[in-house]
Amino acid sequence: MLYPIFKNSMIKFSVGDLVVLKPTYDCHGKTCVIVKIHKSDMPGDGGWISFNYEVVTESGKIVYITESCVSHSLK
């Protein structure tokens, strides 16, 4: 049995997706649109991949978020 912390719950987004931010991160508005995806990785054994998302918020600001800031997508 896997514990929830080890469960693969990676959210996948695309440029143009409208996403709803978690209440903790909604100081610029509740929704934003993904305009660019930045990928970083470390290949090999023990490697990793991370994604940062450049988004435009309801207030018109460009900010950077990770998938942990997103409640859900409105695809």
KEFI-467259 format. One line per field, with one value per atom (N, C-alpha, C, O): residue number from 1; atom name; x, y, z; residue in three letters. Coordinates in pm, 1 decimal, padded with zeros to 6 digits. Atoms other than C-alpha are relative to their C-alpha. Layout:
REM residues N
nr	(NUM | ...) .
atom	(CA | ...) .
c1	(X | ...) .
c2	(Y | ...) .
c3	(Z | ...) .
rest	(ALA | ...) .
//
This chain:
REM residues 75
nr	(1 | 1 | 1 | 1 | 2 | 2 | 2 | 2 | 3 | 3 | 3 | 3 | 4 | 4 | 4 | 4 | 5 | 5 | 5 | 5 | 6 | 6 | 6 | 6 | 7 | 7 | 7 | 7 | 8 | 8 | 8 | 8 | 9 | 9 | 9 | 9 | 10 | 10 | 10 | 10 | 11 | 11 | 11 | 11 | 12 | 12 | 12 | 12 | 13 | 13 | 13 | 13 | 14 | 14 | 14 | 14 | 15 | 15 | 15 | 15 | 16 | 16 | 16 | 16 | 17 | 17 | 17 | 17 | 18 | 18 | 18 | 18 | 19 | 19 | 19 | 19 | 20 | 20 | 20 | 20 | 21 | 21 | 21 | 21 | 22 | 22 | 22 | 22 | 23 | 23 | 23 | 23 | 24 | 24 | 24 | 24 | 25 | 25 | 25 | 25 | 26 | 26 | 26 | 26 | 27 | 27 | 27 | 27 | 28 | 28 | 28 | 28 | 29 | 29 | 29 | 29 | 30 | 30 | 30 | 30 | 31 | 31 | 31 | 31 | 32 | 32 | 32 | 32 | 33 | 33 | 33 | 33 | 34 | 34 | 34 | 34 | 35 | 35 | 35 | 35 | 36 | 36 | 36 | 36 | 37 | 37 | 37 | 37 | 38 | 38 | 38 | 38 | 39 | 39 | 39 | 39 | 40 | 40 | 40 | 40 | 41 | 41 | 41 | 41 | 42 | 42 | 42 | 42 | 43 | 43 | 43 | 43 | 44 | 44 | 44 | 44 | 45 | 45 | 45 | 45 | 46 | 46 | 46 | 46 | 47 | 47 | 47 | 47 | 48 | 48 | 48 | 48 | 49 | 49 | 49 | 49 | 50 | 50 | 50 | 50 | 51 | 51 | 51 | 51 | 52 | 52 | 52 | 52 | 53 | 53 | 53 | 53 | 54 | 54 | 54 | 54 | 55 | 55 | 55 | 55 | 56 | 56 | 56 | 56 | 57 | 57 | 57 | 57 | 58 | 58 | 58 | 58 | 59 | 59 | 59 | 59 | 60 | 60 | 60 | 60 | 61 | 61 | 61 | 61 | 62 | 62 | 62 | 62 | 63 | 63 | 63 | 63 | 64 | 64 | 64 | 64 | 65 | 65 | 65 | 65 | 66 | 66 | 66 | 66 | 67 | 67 | 67 | 67 | 68 | 68 | 68 | 68 | 69 | 69 | 69 | 69 | 70 | 70 | 70 | 70 | 71 | 71 | 71 | 71 | 72 | 72 | 72 | 72 | 73 | 73 | 73 | 73 | 74 | 74 | 74 | 74 | 75 | 75 | 75 | 75) .
atom	(N | CA | C | O | N | CA | C | O | N | CA | C | O | N | CA | C | O | N | CA | C | O | N | CA | C | O | N | CA | C | O | N | CA | C | O | N | CA | C | O | N | CA | C | O | N | CA | C | O | N | CA | C | O | N | CA | C | O | N | CA | C | O | N | CA | C | O | N | CA | C | O | N | CA | C | O | N | CA | C | O | N | CA | C | O | N | CA | C | O | N | CA | C | O | N | CA | C | O | N | CA | C | O | N | CA | C | O | N | CA | C | O | N | CA | C | O | N | CA | C | O | N | CA | C | O | N | CA | C | O | N | CA | C | O | N | CA | C | O | N | CA | C | O | N | CA | C | O | N | CA | C | O | N | CA | C | O | N | CA | C | O | N | CA | C | O | N | CA | C | O | N | CA | C | O | N | CA | C | O | N | CA | C | O | N | CA | C | O | N | CA | C | O | N | CA | C | O | N | CA | C | O | N | CA | C | O | N | CA | C | O | N | CA | C | O | N | CA | C | O | N | CA | C | O | N | CA | C | O | N | CA | C | O | N | CA | C | O | N | CA | C | O | N | CA | C | O | N | CA | C | O | N | CA | C | O | N | CA | C | O | N | CA | C | O | N | CA | C | O | N | CA | C | O | N | CA | C | O | N | CA | C | O | N | CA | C | O | N | CA | C | O | N | CA | C | O | N | CA | C | O | N | CA | C | O | N | CA | C | O | N | CA | C | O | N | CA | C | O | N | CA | C | O | N | CA | C | O | N | CA | C | O | N | CA | C | O) .
c1	(00082.8 | 00000.0 | 00087.5 | 00183.2 | -00074.7 | 00128.2 | -00063.1 | -00185.3 | 00049.3 | 00098.7 | -00024.4 | 00044.5 | 00033.9 | -00055.2 | 00119.8 | 00122.1 | -00114.4 | 00277.9 | 00080.1 | 00147.5 | -00074.1 | 00425.9 | -00081.9 | -00030.7 | 00087.8 | 00130.3 | 00039.1 | 00067.4 | -00033.3 | 00204.9 | -00122.0 | -00214.5 | 00113.7 | -00031.0 | 00042.0 | -00013.8 | -00049.4 | 00158.1 | -00110.3 | -00172.0 | 00101.6 | -00077.3 | 00068.9 | 00178.0 | -00060.4 | -00009.9 | -00080.1 | -00201.7 | 00063.3 | -00084.3 | 00062.4 | 00172.0 | -00047.8 | -00044.6 | -00012.9 | -00089.6 | 00013.1 | 00004.5 | -00143.9 | -00198.7 | 00136.8 | -00335.8 | -00103.4 | -00218.9 | 00094.0 | -00493.6 | -00039.1 | 00044.3 | 00052.4 | -00712.8 | -00002.8 | -00066.7 | -00007.4 | -00639.4 | -00051.4 | -00044.2 | 00048.8 | -00791.4 | 00106.9 | 00153.5 | -00102.6 | -00543.4 | -00060.3 | -00177.8 | 00042.1 | -00564.1 | -00019.1 | 00047.3 | 00026.6 | -00699.0 | 00124.5 | 00128.9 | -00124.5 | -00351.1 | 00072.4 | 00144.0 | -00075.7 | -00221.3 | -00084.8 | -00038.5 | 00089.2 | -00516.8 | 00003.2 | -00096.8 | -00009.2 | -00392.1 | -00010.7 | -00044.2 | 00012.7 | -00387.9 | -00129.0 | -00154.8 | 00123.0 | -00719.9 | -00012.8 | 00082.4 | 00023.8 | -00874.4 | 00046.2 | 00075.8 | -00039.6 | -00782.2 | 00117.7 | 00146.8 | -00108.7 | -00488.6 | 00013.4 | -00036.7 | -00022.6 | -00383.9 | 00149.5 | 00232.5 | -00140.4 | -00061.4 | 00049.2 | -00009.6 | -00053.8 | 00150.9 | 00134.8 | 00173.6 | -00128.7 | 00485.3 | 00031.1 | -00001.9 | -00038.8 | 00618.2 | 00151.9 | 00214.6 | -00144.8 | 00972.7 | 00028.2 | -00025.3 | -00032.8 | 01118.6 | 00145.4 | 00233.4 | -00135.8 | 01424.4 | 00010.9 | -00084.2 | -00014.6 | 01565.5 | 00144.1 | 00238.4 | -00130.2 | 01851.7 | -00009.3 | -00067.6 | 00012.3 | 01887.3 | 00082.9 | 00170.5 | -00077.7 | 02017.5 | -00068.3 | -00179.5 | 00052.5 | 01965.5 | -00019.5 | 00069.0 | 00030.5 | 01801.0 | -00031.4 | -00038.0 | 00028.1 | 01722.1 | -00139.3 | -00217.6 | 00128.6 | 01423.6 | -00039.5 | 00043.9 | 00053.9 | 01203.7 | -00091.5 | -00172.2 | 00091.5 | 01032.5 | -00050.4 | 00017.9 | 00061.5 | 00800.9 | -00038.8 | -00098.0 | 00047.7 | 00746.9 | -00086.0 | -00054.0 | 00094.6 | 00458.4 | -00004.4 | -00024.9 | 00016.3 | 00456.9 | -00146.6 | -00195.9 | 00143.6 | 00096.9 | -00037.7 | 00033.3 | 00058.6 | -00113.0 | -00122.2 | -00210.6 | 00108.3 | -00347.3 | -00116.2 | -00106.0 | 00117.2 | -00691.0 | 00034.1 | -00025.5 | -00037.9 | -00523.5 | 00096.6 | 00137.5 | -00087.3 | -00302.6 | 00147.7 | 00230.6 | -00140.5 | 00020.3 | 00053.6 | -00018.7 | -00068.3 | 00270.7 | 00071.9 | 00153.5 | -00064.5 | 00376.1 | 00042.9 | 00001.0 | -00048.9 | 00551.4 | -00054.6 | -00050.3 | 00057.7 | 00387.8 | 00047.5 | 00106.8 | -00019.4 | 00428.7 | -00136.9 | -00235.1 | 00129.1 | 00155.3 | -00058.0 | -00178.1 | 00051.0 | 00128.9 | -00087.6 | -00160.3 | 00082.2 | -00035.4 | -00138.8 | -00226.9 | 00122.5 | -00316.8 | -00099.1 | -00064.2 | 00108.7 | -00648.6 | -00046.1 | -00051.2 | 00043.4 | -00771.8 | 00001.3 | 00013.3 | 00000.5 | -00783.4 | -00142.6 | -00226.5 | 00131.5 | -01085.3 | 00010.4 | -00019.6 | -00018.8 | -01014.4 | -00132.3 | -00136.7) .
c2	(-00118.6 | 00000.0 | 00125.3 | 00135.0 | -00125.0 | 00346.2 | 00103.9 | 00116.8 | -00110.3 | 00631.8 | 00119.3 | 00132.9 | -00112.4 | 00950.3 | 00086.0 | 00139.2 | -00084.8 | 01135.5 | -00057.9 | 00016.8 | 00063.3 | 00882.0 | -00018.1 | -00066.8 | 00016.0 | 00886.6 | 00099.8 | 00215.7 | -00089.1 | 01032.4 | 00084.4 | 00037.6 | -00087.8 | 01327.6 | 00120.4 | 00229.2 | -00109.4 | 01538.2 | 00048.9 | -00029.6 | -00060.9 | 01776.6 | 00043.5 | 00100.3 | -00038.1 | 01832.3 | 00113.4 | 00103.2 | -00116.9 | 02170.4 | 00029.7 | -00017.1 | -00043.4 | 02321.1 | 00151.0 | 00213.0 | -00142.9 | 02673.6 | 00027.2 | -00044.8 | -00036.5 | 02840.7 | -00051.1 | -00008.9 | 00052.4 | 02646.2 | 00109.3 | 00188.7 | -00087.6 | 02845.4 | -00081.8 | -00186.9 | 00074.4 | 02736.5 | 00085.1 | 00207.9 | -00064.7 | 02817.9 | -00015.7 | -00126.5 | 00003.1 | 02910.7 | -00039.8 | -00014.6 | 00029.8 | 02778.9 | 00132.2 | 00230.7 | -00125.6 | 03040.5 | 00068.4 | 00191.3 | -00057.6 | 03091.0 | 00086.2 | 00179.4 | -00067.1 | 03213.6 | 00092.1 | 00134.7 | -00077.3 | 03414.7 | 00151.1 | 00219.0 | -00144.3 | 03763.4 | 00083.0 | 00201.3 | -00070.4 | 03857.3 | -00036.1 | 00015.4 | 00047.1 | 03687.5 | -00149.3 | -00216.7 | 00142.8 | 03343.9 | -00086.6 | -00204.7 | 00078.0 | 03237.2 | 00064.5 | 00182.8 | -00051.1 | 03271.6 | -00090.5 | -00202.9 | 00073.7 | 03159.4 | -00028.2 | 00060.6 | 00038.5 | 02969.1 | 00050.1 | 00019.1 | -00055.2 | 03152.7 | -00062.1 | -00057.2 | 00063.1 | 02969.6 | -00104.0 | -00085.2 | 00106.0 | 02651.3 | -00011.0 | -00025.1 | 00013.0 | 02634.0 | -00134.8 | -00165.8 | 00133.3 | 02284.9 | -00002.9 | 00047.6 | 00023.9 | 02198.6 | -00147.4 | -00208.0 | 00142.0 | 01850.6 | -00034.6 | 00037.3 | 00057.2 | 01645.8 | -00146.1 | -00226.2 | 00137.8 | 01325.3 | -00098.2 | -00059.6 | 00105.5 | 00995.6 | -00057.0 | -00017.7 | 00060.4 | 00784.4 | 00107.5 | 00189.9 | -00101.0 | 00991.4 | 00135.0 | 00235.1 | -00125.9 | 01256.3 | 00051.8 | -00014.4 | -00062.9 | 01487.7 | 00089.4 | 00126.0 | -00095.1 | 01706.8 | 00094.1 | 00049.6 | -00095.6 | 02026.1 | 00097.6 | 00125.5 | -00095.1 | 02269.5 | 00126.2 | 00119.3 | -00129.0 | 02639.0 | 00057.1 | 00042.6 | -00052.4 | 02812.8 | 00151.5 | 00209.8 | -00144.3 | 03172.1 | 00021.4 | -00032.5 | -00017.4 | 03289.8 | 00147.8 | 00231.7 | -00133.7 | 03600.9 | -00011.8 | -00094.1 | 00005.5 | 03666.5 | 00089.5 | 00164.5 | -00084.3 | 03831.1 | 00148.2 | 00228.3 | -00140.6 | 04156.7 | 00045.2 | 00161.2 | -00034.4 | 04143.8 | -00011.9 | 00023.7 | 00014.7 | 04067.9 | -00134.2 | -00233.6 | 00124.6 | 03809.0 | -00047.7 | 00024.5 | 00059.0 | 03579.7 | -00141.8 | -00198.5 | 00135.9 | 03245.6 | -00086.6 | -00047.8 | 00091.0 | 02950.8 | -00142.6 | -00170.0 | 00143.6 | 02575.8 | -00065.4 | 00000.2 | 00068.3 | 02312.4 | -00006.6 | -00028.6 | 00002.5 | 02321.8 | 00121.3 | 00120.5 | -00119.4 | 02665.8 | -00014.8 | 00067.3 | 00015.1 | 02532.1 | -00092.3 | -00202.0 | 00082.3 | 02403.5 | -00098.8 | -00219.4 | 00084.3 | 02272.0 | 00079.5 | 00202.0 | -00060.2 | 02339.8 | 00010.2 | -00073.8 | -00018.4 | 02469.5 | -00029.6 | 00056.8 | 00037.2 | 02283.1 | -00015.3 | -00046.2) .
c3	(00000.0 | 00000.0 | 00000.0 | 00076.7 | 00005.7 | -00092.7 | 00091.7 | 00098.6 | -00081.2 | 00148.2 | -00091.5 | -00192.6 | 00088.8 | -00000.1 | -00040.8 | -00151.8 | 00033.1 | 00013.5 | -00117.0 | -00188.0 | 00106.7 | -00231.5 | -00127.5 | -00228.3 | 00115.5 | -00469.9 | -00108.6 | -00078.3 | 00110.9 | -00815.3 | -00033.0 | -00099.5 | 00024.5 | -00826.8 | -00083.4 | -00068.6 | 00083.6 | -01081.1 | -00092.8 | -00164.8 | 00084.9 | -01256.1 | -00128.4 | -00124.1 | 00127.8 | -01625.0 | -00061.6 | -00077.8 | 00058.9 | -01779.6 | -00135.4 | -00166.5 | 00130.9 | -02125.1 | -00010.7 | 00063.0 | 00027.7 | -02255.1 | -00044.3 | -00127.8 | 00032.8 | -02276.0 | 00098.5 | 00093.9 | -00099.7 | -01987.8 | 00099.1 | 00142.3 | -00104.2 | -01749.9 | 00128.1 | 00133.1 | -00125.0 | -01392.8 | 00115.8 | 00112.9 | -00121.3 | -01054.1 | 00107.1 | 00133.8 | -00103.8 | -00782.1 | 00134.5 | 00161.0 | -00136.1 | -00427.5 | 00074.1 | 00041.8 | -00072.7 | -00182.3 | 00056.2 | 00062.9 | -00053.5 | -00032.9 | -00102.4 | -00065.6 | 00105.8 | -00370.4 | -00087.4 | -00193.2 | 00086.9 | -00504.0 | 00023.9 | 00000.2 | -00026.4 | -00407.6 | -00128.1 | -00121.5 | 00128.0 | -00779.9 | -00073.1 | -00181.8 | 00062.6 | -00858.0 | 00017.4 | 00056.9 | -00020.4 | -00849.8 | -00116.7 | -00098.4 | 00116.9 | -01203.1 | -00071.2 | -00053.2 | 00082.8 | -01438.7 | -00122.5 | -00124.9 | 00124.7 | -01786.7 | -00012.3 | 00007.1 | 00017.2 | -01848.3 | -00135.5 | -00239.1 | 00124.0 | -02106.2 | -00039.0 | -00155.7 | 00031.6 | -02080.4 | 00108.1 | 00225.2 | -00092.8 | -01920.4 | 00000.7 | -00104.2 | -00016.9 | -01784.5 | 00064.2 | 00170.7 | -00049.6 | -01736.0 | 00043.9 | -00025.9 | -00048.5 | -01527.5 | 00030.9 | 00080.4 | -00030.0 | -01495.5 | 00032.8 | -00000.3 | -00032.9 | -01363.5 | -00039.9 | 00033.1 | 00047.7 | -01566.8 | 00082.7 | 00160.1 | -00064.1 | -01439.1 | 00123.1 | 00158.2 | -00122.2 | -01128.8 | 00106.4 | 00129.6 | -00100.6 | -00858.5 | -00060.5 | 00010.9 | 00068.4 | -01118.0 | 00029.8 | 00097.8 | -00024.8 | -01113.4 | -00116.1 | -00198.8 | 00097.7 | -01332.6 | 00076.3 | 00157.9 | -00061.7 | -01220.2 | -00105.7 | -00204.3 | 00091.6 | -01395.4 | 00074.6 | 00182.3 | -00047.2 | -01329.6 | -00111.1 | -00229.1 | 00097.5 | -01500.7 | 00005.8 | 00112.3 | 00012.3 | -01621.9 | -00034.5 | -00133.5 | 00018.8 | -01593.5 | 00000.4 | 00055.8 | -00006.9 | -01649.6 | 00090.2 | 00066.5 | -00097.3 | -01358.7 | -00042.8 | -00139.9 | 00027.1 | -01354.5 | 00005.2 | -00066.8 | -00013.0 | -01251.7 | -00109.2 | -00111.8 | 00111.0 | -01563.2 | 00029.9 | -00053.8 | -00036.1 | -01379.5 | -00048.1 | -00054.4 | 00035.3 | -01496.6 | 00125.2 | 00182.4 | -00117.3 | -01212.0 | -00033.3 | -00134.2 | 00017.0 | -01177.2 | 00112.4 | 00229.1 | -00098.4 | -01001.8 | -00027.4 | -00131.7 | 00020.6 | -00957.0 | 00008.6 | 00043.3 | -00003.1 | -00976.9 | 00141.0 | 00156.5 | -00137.6 | -00595.3 | 00030.7 | 00129.9 | -00018.9 | -00628.1 | -00061.0 | -00035.3 | 00078.5 | -00848.3 | 00069.0 | 00112.6 | -00052.5 | -00717.7 | -00106.2 | -00081.7 | 00111.4 | -01053.8 | -00130.0 | -00130.0 | 00133.0 | -01426.5 | -00051.3 | -00018.7 | 00062.7 | -01619.6 | -00149.1 | -00231.6 | 00141.2 | -01944.9 | -00068.9 | -00188.0) .
rest	(MET | MET | MET | MET | LEU | LEU | LEU | LEU | TYR | TYR | TYR | TYR | PRO | PRO | PRO | PRO | ILE | ILE | ILE | ILE | PHE | PHE | PHE | PHE | LYS | LYS | LYS | LYS | ASN | ASN | ASN | ASN | SER | SER | SER | SER | MET | MET | MET | MET | ILE | ILE | ILE | ILE | LYS | LYS | LYS | LYS | PHE | PHE | PHE | PHE | SER | SER | SER | SER | VAL | VAL | VAL | VAL | GLY | GLY | GLY | GLY | ASP | ASP | ASP | ASP | LEU | LEU | LEU | LEU | VAL | VAL | VAL | VAL | VAL | VAL | VAL | VAL | LEU | LEU | LEU | LEU | LYS | LYS | LYS | LYS | PRO | PRO | PRO | PRO | THR | THR | THR | THR | TYR | TYR | TYR | TYR | ASP | ASP | ASP | ASP | CYS | CYS | CYS | CYS | HIS | HIS | HIS | HIS | GLY | GLY | GLY | GLY | LYS | LYS | LYS | LYS | THR | THR | THR | THR | CYS | CYS | CYS | CYS | VAL | VAL | VAL | VAL | ILE | ILE | ILE | ILE | VAL | VAL | VAL | VAL | LYS | LYS | LYS | LYS | ILE | ILE | ILE | ILE | HIS | HIS | HIS | HIS | LYS | LYS | LYS | LYS | SER | SER | SER | SER | ASP | ASP | ASP | ASP | MET | MET | MET | MET | PRO | PRO | PRO | PRO | GLY | GLY | GLY | GLY | ASP | ASP | ASP | ASP | GLY | GLY | GLY | GLY | GLY | GLY | GLY | GLY | TRP | TRP | TRP | TRP | ILE | ILE | ILE | ILE | SER | SER | SER | SER | PHE | PHE | PHE | PHE | ASN | ASN | ASN | ASN | TYR | TYR | TYR | TYR | GLU | GLU | GLU | GLU | VAL | VAL | VAL | VAL | VAL | VAL | VAL | VAL | THR | THR | THR | THR | GLU | GLU | GLU | GLU | SER | SER | SER | SER | GLY | GLY | GLY | GLY | LYS | LYS | LYS | LYS | ILE | ILE | ILE | ILE | VAL | VAL | VAL | VAL | TYR | TYR | TYR | TYR | ILE | ILE | ILE | ILE | THR | THR | THR | THR | GLU | GLU | GLU | GLU | SER | SER | SER | SER | CYS | CYS | CYS | CYS | VAL | VAL | VAL | VAL | SER | SER | SER | SER | HIS | HIS | HIS | HIS | SER | SER | SER | SER | LEU | LEU | LEU | LEU | LYS | LYS | LYS | LYS) .
//
